[in-house]
């Protein structure tokens, strides 16, 4: 049960990678720019998370669906995968909608 959340995130990321490959929206359009964009966005969200943890707003809790490993107190390892998923899906939506608007 502990791998369920991470497994779901990885399954979703694989689906996004497949969409990206099929429609050449991000990594298959410009891999370097995509990597820089995602890295910068993830870094900002990690800083946001650490600020929320420091102020006592964010906490992990105890879930049977997550791994017991933490990068820092209250910062589970799955959070990095979630932040990648969040930023990647946003980038794909932005690029896909921009392409769709340009076509129609």
Secondary structure, DSSP 8 states (H G I E B T S, - for coil): -TTHHHHHHHHHHHHHHHHHHHHT-STTT-HHHHHHHHHHHHHHHHHHHHHHHHTT-------TTS-S-EEETTEETHHHHHHHHHHHHHHHHHHHHHHHHHH-
